[in-house]
């Protein structure tokens, strides 16, 4: 029997690099290079926070702040 919620914790880890890379969730804009850059940036950030012994809670807070900043940047750029 499978658990349909097993991948729920990984949803944020898959969306943040895409948003940081410049892909719009509404579609129509984005690319592989930007997404790859977003993955690299967030991997380095995550490893740095682990080396600094930052708790998992604050790592999620940092990822949430990055999402808010990325969305705000693209909304401001669009208007």
PDB file as gemmi writes it, atoms N, CA and C in Angstrom:
CRYST1    1.000    1.000    1.000  90.00  90.00  90.00 P 1                      
ATOM      1  N   UNK A   1       0.850  -1.149   0.000  1.00  0.00           N  
ATOM      2  CA  UNK A   1       0.000   0.000   0.000  1.00  0.00           C  
ATOM      3  C   UNK A   1       0.912   1.233   0.000  1.00  0.00           C  
ATOM      4  N   UNK A   2       0.594   2.202  -0.826  1.00  0.00           N  
ATOM      5  CA  UNK A   2       1.368   3.437  -0.900  1.00  0.00           C  
ATOM      6  C   UNK A   2       0.714   4.551  -0.106  1.00  0.00           C  
ATOM      7  N   UNK A   3       1.517   5.494   0.286  1.00  0.00           N  
ATOM      8  CA  UNK A   3       1.033   6.653   1.014  1.00  0.00           C  
ATOM      9  C   UNK A   3       1.028   7.849   0.069  1.00  0.00           C  
ATOM     10  N   UNK A   4      -0.131   8.438  -0.219  1.00  0.00           N  
ATOM     11  CA  UNK A   4      -0.186   9.537  -1.178  1.00  0.00           C  
ATOM     12  C   UNK A   4       0.460  10.827  -0.668  1.00  0.00           C  
ATOM     13  N   UNK A   5       0.734  10.918   0.603  1.00  0.00           N  
ATOM     14  CA  UNK A   5       1.312  12.133   1.172  1.00  0.00           C  
ATOM     15  C   UNK A   5       2.809  12.009   1.433  1.00  0.00           C  
ATOM     16  N   UNK A   6       3.439  10.960   0.933  1.00  0.00           N  
ATOM     17  CA  UNK A   6       4.849  10.725   1.236  1.00  0.00           C  
ATOM     18  C   UNK A   6       5.750  11.813   0.653  1.00  0.00           C  
ATOM     19  N   UNK A   7       5.350  12.422  -0.461  1.00  0.00           N  
ATOM     20  CA  UNK A   7       6.199  13.420  -1.098  1.00  0.00           C  
ATOM     21  C   UNK A   7       5.874  14.853  -0.712  1.00  0.00           C  
ATOM     22  N   UNK A   8       4.936  15.056   0.202  1.00  0.00           N  
ATOM     23  CA  UNK A   8       4.522  16.405   0.580  1.00  0.00           C  
ATOM     24  C   UNK A   8       5.677  17.280   1.085  1.00  0.00           C  
ATOM     25  N   UNK A   9       6.616  16.757   1.875  1.00  0.00           N  
ATOM     26  CA  UNK A   9       7.708  17.618   2.339  1.00  0.00           C  
ATOM     27  C   UNK A   9       8.637  18.095   1.213  1.00  0.00           C  
ATOM     28  N   UNK A  10       8.607  17.407   0.084  1.00  0.00           N  
ATOM     29  CA  UNK A  10       9.501  17.769  -1.014  1.00  0.00           C  
ATOM     30  C   UNK A  10       8.892  18.773  -1.984  1.00  0.00           C  
ATOM     31  N   UNK A  11       7.647  19.153  -1.775  1.00  0.00           N  
ATOM     32  CA  UNK A  11       6.997  20.090  -2.677  1.00  0.00           C  
ATOM     33  C   UNK A  11       7.689  21.450  -2.652  1.00  0.00           C  
ATOM     34  N   UNK A  12       8.015  21.935  -1.477  1.00  0.00           N  
ATOM     35  CA  UNK A  12       8.697  23.219  -1.366  1.00  0.00           C  
ATOM     36  C   UNK A  12      10.087  23.148  -1.989  1.00  0.00           C  
ATOM     37  N   UNK A  13      10.770  22.031  -1.801  1.00  0.00           N  
ATOM     38  CA  UNK A  13      12.108  21.875  -2.373  1.00  0.00           C  
ATOM     39  C   UNK A  13      12.083  21.840  -3.888  1.00  0.00           C  
ATOM     40  N   UNK A  14      10.972  21.484  -4.483  1.00  0.00           N  
ATOM     41  CA  UNK A  14      10.897  21.453  -5.939  1.00  0.00           C  
ATOM     42  C   UNK A  14      10.396  22.771  -6.521  1.00  0.00           C  
ATOM     43  N   UNK A  15       9.631  23.536  -5.780  1.00  0.00           N  
ATOM     44  CA  UNK A  15       9.102  24.797  -6.291  1.00  0.00           C  
ATOM     45  C   UNK A  15      10.072  25.960  -6.151  1.00  0.00           C  
ATOM     46  N   UNK A  16      10.815  26.018  -5.072  1.00  0.00           N  
ATOM     47  CA  UNK A  16      11.695  27.158  -4.817  1.00  0.00           C  
ATOM     48  C   UNK A  16      12.759  27.322  -5.905  1.00  0.00           C  
ATOM     49  N   UNK A  17      13.487  26.287  -6.324  1.00  0.00           N  
ATOM     50  CA  UNK A  17      14.478  26.503  -7.378  1.00  0.00           C  
ATOM     51  C   UNK A  17      13.873  26.969  -8.700  1.00  0.00           C  
ATOM     52  N   UNK A  18      12.680  26.501  -8.992  1.00  0.00           N  
ATOM     53  CA  UNK A  18      12.012  26.909 -10.226  1.00  0.00           C  
ATOM     54  C   UNK A  18      11.667  28.395 -10.166  1.00  0.00           C  
ATOM     55  N   UNK A  19      11.150  28.849  -9.028  1.00  0.00           N  
ATOM     56  CA  UNK A  19      10.817  30.264  -8.881  1.00  0.00           C  
ATOM     57  C   UNK A  19      12.056  31.147  -8.877  1.00  0.00           C  
ATOM     58  N   UNK A  20      13.096  30.719  -8.183  1.00  0.00           N  
ATOM     59  CA  UNK A  20      14.335  31.492  -8.135  1.00  0.00           C  
ATOM     60  C   UNK A  20      14.969  31.554  -9.520  1.00  0.00           C  
ATOM     61  N   UNK A  21      14.805  30.493 -10.299  1.00  0.00           N  
ATOM     62  CA  UNK A  21      15.363  30.449 -11.643  1.00  0.00           C  
ATOM     63  C   UNK A  21      14.627  31.307 -12.652  1.00  0.00           C  
ATOM     64  N   UNK A  22      13.496  31.867 -12.283  1.00  0.00           N  
ATOM     65  CA  UNK A  22      12.801  32.793 -13.169  1.00  0.00           C  
ATOM     66  C   UNK A  22      11.605  32.216 -13.893  1.00  0.00           C  
ATOM     67  N   UNK A  23      11.219  30.992 -13.599  1.00  0.00           N  
ATOM     68  CA  UNK A  23      10.062  30.403 -14.248  1.00  0.00           C  
ATOM     69  C   UNK A  23       8.801  30.889 -13.552  1.00  0.00           C  
ATOM     70  N   UNK A  24       7.845  31.363 -14.348  1.00  0.00           N  
ATOM     71  CA  UNK A  24       6.587  31.816 -13.793  1.00  0.00           C  
ATOM     72  C   UNK A  24       5.658  30.625 -13.606  1.00  0.00           C  
ATOM     73  N   UNK A  25       4.985  30.552 -12.483  1.00  0.00           N  
ATOM     74  CA  UNK A  25       4.059  29.454 -12.237  1.00  0.00           C  
ATOM     75  C   UNK A  25       2.821  29.569 -13.104  1.00  0.00           C  
ATOM     76  N   UNK A  26       2.541  30.760 -13.615  1.00  0.00           N  
ATOM     77  CA  UNK A  26       1.397  30.933 -14.507  1.00  0.00           C  
ATOM     78  C   UNK A  26       1.713  30.467 -15.922  1.00  0.00           C  
ATOM     79  N   UNK A  27       2.980  30.176 -16.184  1.00  0.00           N  
ATOM     80  CA  UNK A  27       3.381  29.651 -17.488  1.00  0.00           C  
ATOM     81  C   UNK A  27       3.834  30.728 -18.448  1.00  0.00           C  
ATOM     82  N   UNK A  28       4.412  30.279 -19.538  1.00  0.00           N  
ATOM     83  CA  UNK A  28       4.777  31.204 -20.599  1.00  0.00           C  
ATOM     84  C   UNK A  28       6.192  31.738 -20.553  1.00  0.00           C  
ATOM     85  N   UNK A  29       6.896  31.545 -19.461  1.00  0.00           N  
ATOM     86  CA  UNK A  29       8.244  32.092 -19.365  1.00  0.00           C  
ATOM     87  C   UNK A  29       9.075  31.243 -18.414  1.00  0.00           C  
ATOM     88  N   UNK A  30      10.315  31.027 -18.781  1.00  0.00           N  
ATOM     89  CA  UNK A  30      11.206  30.245 -17.937  1.00  0.00           C  
ATOM     90  C   UNK A  30      12.106  29.388 -18.793  1.00  0.00           C  
ATOM     91  N   UNK A  31      13.024  28.706 -18.154  1.00  0.00           N  
ATOM     92  CA  UNK A  31      13.921  27.871 -18.926  1.00  0.00           C  
ATOM     93  C   UNK A  31      14.755  26.959 -18.051  1.00  0.00           C  
ATOM     94  N   UNK A  32      15.459  26.088 -18.727  1.00  0.00           N  
ATOM     95  CA  UNK A  32      16.274  25.093 -18.052  1.00  0.00           C  
ATOM     96  C   UNK A  32      17.474  25.715 -17.355  1.00  0.00           C  
ATOM     97  N   UNK A  33      18.111  26.687 -17.993  1.00  0.00           N  
ATOM     98  CA  UNK A  33      19.318  27.300 -17.425  1.00  0.00           C  
ATOM     99  C   UNK A  33      18.996  28.038 -16.130  1.00  0.00           C  
ATOM    100  N   UNK A  34      17.900  28.791 -16.126  1.00  0.00           N  
ATOM    101  CA  UNK A  34      17.502  29.504 -14.911  1.00  0.00           C  
ATOM    102  C   UNK A  34      17.138  28.567 -13.782  1.00  0.00           C  
ATOM    103  N   UNK A  35      16.435  27.487 -14.109  1.00  0.00           N  
ATOM    104  CA  UNK A  35      16.076  26.504 -13.090  1.00  0.00           C  
ATOM    105  C   UNK A  35      17.317  25.828 -12.529  1.00  0.00           C  
ATOM    106  N   UNK A  36      18.270  25.508 -13.397  1.00  0.00           N  
ATOM    107  CA  UNK A  36      19.521  24.896 -12.931  1.00  0.00           C  
ATOM    108  C   UNK A  36      20.280  25.854 -12.016  1.00  0.00           C  
ATOM    109  N   UNK A  37      20.302  27.144 -12.374  1.00  0.00           N  
ATOM    110  CA  UNK A  37      20.951  28.139 -11.513  1.00  0.00           C  
ATOM    111  C   UNK A  37      20.243  28.229 -10.165  1.00  0.00           C  
ATOM    112  N   UNK A  38      18.913  28.164 -10.173  1.00  0.00           N  
ATOM    113  CA  UNK A  38      18.155  28.180  -8.923  1.00  0.00           C  
ATOM    114  C   UNK A  38      18.469  26.981  -8.053  1.00  0.00           C  
ATOM    115  N   UNK A  39      18.620  25.812  -8.674  1.00  0.00           N  
ATOM    116  CA  UNK A  39      18.981  24.607  -7.918  1.00  0.00           C  
ATOM    117  C   UNK A  39      20.354  24.772  -7.285  1.00  0.00           C  
ATOM    118  N   UNK A  40      21.317  25.284  -8.050  1.00  0.00           N  
ATOM    119  CA  UNK A  40      22.666  25.488  -7.508  1.00  0.00           C  
ATOM    120  C   UNK A  40      22.675  26.484  -6.356  1.00  0.00           C  
ATOM    121  N   UNK A  41      21.969  27.583  -6.520  1.00  0.00           N  
ATOM    122  CA  UNK A  41      21.919  28.612  -5.471  1.00  0.00           C  
ATOM    123  C   UNK A  41      21.328  28.039  -4.188  1.00  0.00           C  
ATOM    124  N   UNK A  42      20.217  27.336  -4.317  1.00  0.00           N  
ATOM    125  CA  UNK A  42      19.559  26.815  -3.117  1.00  0.00           C  
ATOM    126  C   UNK A  42      20.307  25.648  -2.498  1.00  0.00           C  
ATOM    127  N   UNK A  43      21.018  24.880  -3.299  1.00  0.00           N  
ATOM    128  CA  UNK A  43      21.834  23.806  -2.740  1.00  0.00           C  
ATOM    129  C   UNK A  43      22.983  24.364  -1.921  1.00  0.00           C  
ATOM    130  N   UNK A  44      23.641  25.383  -2.452  1.00  0.00           N  
ATOM    131  CA  UNK A  44      24.733  26.024  -1.714  1.00  0.00           C  
ATOM    132  C   UNK A  44      24.195  26.671  -0.439  1.00  0.00           C  
ATOM    133  N   UNK A  45      23.044  27.329  -0.539  1.00  0.00           N  
ATOM    134  CA  UNK A  45      22.442  27.958   0.649  1.00  0.00           C  
ATOM    135  C   UNK A  45      22.078  26.913   1.700  1.00  0.00           C  
ATOM    136  N   UNK A  46      21.454  25.810   1.269  1.00  0.00           N  
ATOM    137  CA  UNK A  46      21.084  24.749   2.210  1.00  0.00           C  
ATOM    138  C   UNK A  46      22.290  24.120   2.873  1.00  0.00           C  
ATOM    139  N   UNK A  47      23.335  23.851   2.090  1.00  0.00           N  
ATOM    140  CA  UNK A  47      24.549  23.280   2.680  1.00  0.00           C  
ATOM    141  C   UNK A  47      25.217  24.254   3.643  1.00  0.00           C  
ATOM    142  N   UNK A  48      25.212  25.527   3.305  1.00  0.00           N  
ATOM    143  CA  UNK A  48      25.805  26.531   4.193  1.00  0.00           C  
ATOM    144  C   UNK A  48      25.046  26.607   5.515  1.00  0.00           C  
ATOM    145  N   UNK A  49      23.711  26.581   5.433  1.00  0.00           N  
ATOM    146  CA  UNK A  49      22.920  26.624   6.664  1.00  0.00           C  
ATOM    147  C   UNK A  49      23.137  25.376   7.505  1.00  0.00           C  
ATOM    148  N   UNK A  50      23.318  24.224   6.855  1.00  0.00           N  
ATOM    149  CA  UNK A  50      23.613  23.000   7.612  1.00  0.00           C  
ATOM    150  C   UNK A  50      24.976  23.084   8.291  1.00  0.00           C  
ATOM    151  N   UNK A  51      25.965  23.618   7.591  1.00  0.00           N  
ATOM    152  CA  UNK A  51      27.295  23.753   8.189  1.00  0.00           C  
ATOM    153  C   UNK A  51      27.303  24.741   9.348  1.00  0.00           C  
ATOM    154  N   UNK A  52      26.416  25.743   9.277  1.00  0.00           N  
ATOM    155  CA  UNK A  52      26.294  26.706  10.372  1.00  0.00           C  
ATOM    156  C   UNK A  52      25.393  26.193  11.490  1.00  0.00           C  
ATOM    157  N   UNK A  53      24.908  24.963  11.352  1.00  0.00           N  
ATOM    158  CA  UNK A  53      24.052  24.301  12.331  1.00  0.00           C  
ATOM    159  C   UNK A  53      22.756  25.067  12.607  1.00  0.00           C  
ATOM    160  N   UNK A  54      22.159  25.595  11.539  1.00  0.00           N  
ATOM    161  CA  UNK A  54      20.864  26.265  11.641  1.00  0.00           C  
ATOM    162  C   UNK A  54      19.792  25.172  11.677  1.00  0.00           C  
ATOM    163  N   UNK A  55      18.795  25.343  12.528  1.00  0.00           N  
ATOM    164  CA  UNK A  55      17.761  24.317  12.670  1.00  0.00           C  
ATOM    165  C   UNK A  55      16.917  24.222  11.400  1.00  0.00           C  
ATOM    166  N   UNK A  56      16.272  23.088  11.236  1.00  0.00           N  
ATOM    167  CA  UNK A  56      15.440  22.852  10.065  1.00  0.00           C  
ATOM    168  C   UNK A  56      14.297  23.833   9.946  1.00  0.00           C  
ATOM    169  N   UNK A  57      13.756  24.264  11.083  1.00  0.00           N  
ATOM    170  CA  UNK A  57      12.671  25.247  11.071  1.00  0.00           C  
ATOM    171  C   UNK A  57      13.113  26.535  10.396  1.00  0.00           C  
ATOM    172  N   UNK A  58      14.273  27.045  10.769  1.00  0.00           N  
ATOM    173  CA  UNK A  58      14.744  28.299  10.199  1.00  0.00           C  
ATOM    174  C   UNK A  58      15.162  28.146   8.743  1.00  0.00           C  
ATOM    175  N   UNK A  59      15.559  26.953   8.346  1.00  0.00           N  
ATOM    176  CA  UNK A  59      15.856  26.716   6.936  1.00  0.00           C  
ATOM    177  C   UNK A  59      14.575  26.823   6.105  1.00  0.00           C  
ATOM    178  N   UNK A  60      13.452  26.317   6.638  1.00  0.00           N  
ATOM    179  CA  UNK A  60      12.172  26.467   5.947  1.00  0.00           C  
ATOM    180  C   UNK A  60      11.755  27.931   5.895  1.00  0.00           C  
ATOM    181  N   UNK A  61      12.031  28.678   6.960  1.00  0.00           N  
ATOM    182  CA  UNK A  61      11.700  30.103   6.980  1.00  0.00           C  
ATOM    183  C   UNK A  61      12.499  30.835   5.912  1.00  0.00           C  
ATOM    184  N   UNK A  62      13.773  30.509   5.775  1.00  0.00           N  
ATOM    185  CA  UNK A  62      14.612  31.136   4.751  1.00  0.00           C  
ATOM    186  C   UNK A  62      14.081  30.798   3.363  1.00  0.00           C  
ATOM    187  N   UNK A  63      13.697  29.558   3.117  1.00  0.00           N  
ATOM    188  CA  UNK A  63      13.149  29.182   1.817  1.00  0.00           C  
ATOM    189  C   UNK A  63      11.840  29.915   1.541  1.00  0.00           C  
ATOM    190  N   UNK A  64      11.009  30.077   2.549  1.00  0.00           N  
ATOM    191  CA  UNK A  64       9.768  30.832   2.384  1.00  0.00           C  
ATOM    192  C   UNK A  64      10.030  32.288   2.059  1.00  0.00           C  
ATOM    193  N   UNK A  65      11.023  32.871   2.722  1.00  0.00           N  
ATOM    194  CA  UNK A  65      11.381  34.261   2.434  1.00  0.00           C  
ATOM    195  C   UNK A  65      11.906  34.400   1.008  1.00  0.00           C  
ATOM    196  N   UNK A  66      12.664  33.429   0.543  1.00  0.00           N  
ATOM    197  CA  UNK A  66      13.170  33.466  -0.824  1.00  0.00           C  
ATOM    198  C   UNK A  66      12.018  33.398  -1.818  1.00  0.00           C  
ATOM    199  N   UNK A  67      11.004  32.590  -1.541  1.00  0.00           N  
ATOM    200  CA  UNK A  67       9.832  32.529  -2.420  1.00  0.00           C  
ATOM    201  C   UNK A  67       9.131  33.880  -2.473  1.00  0.00           C  
ATOM    202  N   UNK A  68       8.931  34.488  -1.318  1.00  0.00           N  
ATOM    203  CA  UNK A  68       8.246  35.786  -1.270  1.00  0.00           C  
ATOM    204  C   UNK A  68       9.036  36.832  -2.042  1.00  0.00           C  
ATOM    205  N   UNK A  69      10.345  36.852  -1.882  1.00  0.00           N  
ATOM    206  CA  UNK A  69      11.185  37.820  -2.593  1.00  0.00           C  
ATOM    207  C   UNK A  69      11.141  37.575  -4.099  1.00  0.00           C  
ATOM    208  N   UNK A  70      11.214  36.310  -4.518  1.00  0.00           N  
ATOM    209  CA  UNK A  70      11.190  35.995  -5.950  1.00  0.00           C  
ATOM    210  C   UNK A  70       9.857  36.384  -6.578  1.00  0.00           C  
ATOM    211  N   UNK A  71       8.758  36.068  -5.911  1.00  0.00           N  
ATOM    212  CA  UNK A  71       7.439  36.418  -6.441  1.00  0.00           C  
ATOM    213  C   UNK A  71       7.262  37.926  -6.483  1.00  0.00           C  
ATOM    214  N   UNK A  72       7.690  38.621  -5.436  1.00  0.00           N  
ATOM    215  CA  UNK A  72       7.573  40.080  -5.414  1.00  0.00           C  
ATOM    216  C   UNK A  72       8.411  40.716  -6.523  1.00  0.00           C  
ATOM    217  N   UNK A  73       9.590  40.173  -6.779  1.00  0.00           N  
ATOM    218  CA  UNK A  73      10.449  40.697  -7.838  1.00  0.00           C  
ATOM    219  C   UNK A  73       9.789  40.547  -9.206  1.00  0.00           C  
ATOM    220  N   UNK A  74       9.199  39.389  -9.475  1.00  0.00           N  
ATOM    221  CA  UNK A  74       8.599  39.160 -10.783  1.00  0.00           C  
ATOM    222  C   UNK A  74       7.292  39.914 -10.944  1.00  0.00           C  
ATOM    223  N   UNK A  75       6.544  40.120  -9.861  1.00  0.00           N  
ATOM    224  CA  UNK A  75       5.331  40.907  -9.945  1.00  0.00           C  
ATOM    225  C   UNK A  75       5.670  42.369 -10.218  1.00  0.00           C  
ATOM    226  N   UNK A  76       6.706  42.869  -9.547  1.00  0.00           N  
ATOM    227  CA  UNK A  76       7.119  44.267  -9.760  1.00  0.00           C  
ATOM    228  C   UNK A  76       7.669  44.441 -11.166  1.00  0.00           C  
ATOM    229  N   UNK A  77       8.412  43.464 -11.658  1.00  0.00           N  
ATOM    230  CA  UNK A  77       8.982  43.536 -13.006  1.00  0.00           C  
ATOM    231  C   UNK A  77       7.896  43.467 -14.069  1.00  0.00           C  
ATOM    232  N   UNK A  78       6.830  42.761 -13.796  1.00  0.00           N  
ATOM    233  CA  UNK A  78       5.744  42.594 -14.755  1.00  0.00           C  
ATOM    234  C   UNK A  78       4.899  43.847 -14.889  1.00  0.00           C  
ATOM    235  N   UNK A  79       4.779  44.639 -13.828  1.00  0.00           N  
ATOM    236  CA  UNK A  79       3.944  45.848 -13.883  1.00  0.00           C  
ATOM    237  C   UNK A  79       4.725  47.044 -14.325  1.00  0.00           C  
TER     238      UNK A  79                                                      
END                                                                             
